[in-house]
Amino acid sequence: MQYLVGGHNGAGRVNLSRDTVAAALKKARELLQEGYMDVRICTPRGQILLPDEFDKLEA
């Protein structure tokens, strides 16, 4: 199962896949720290989560 992590900055959009929840959360938080906007995680079931919803994955 793959989690997709995406976001954009002035240079363009990035979409990355991660195998685990922990890896997806780590990459999403890294993108936020690097100034990326519109950072999202898409779960294997197609649910789209925004940064204020990331804690739902940790529960």
Steps between C-alpha positions, in 0.01 A plus 500: 500500500629841408448838661541795266645825632475817295555872519625792296743788523623767262684242288197278446314203642644189659321166545674223692395153609576344837436145621402576860298752695809604696699565184215698343460716809875561521522609135188720525642678804834545324325661205313736733826598673658566159222746416285286272136597474187291455670197658273196500514129573284262299438168676483166316120525528497837323440721804669840464636648822616858551759597764242565772370145447834315510437402860221269374773278352688482829197380699 
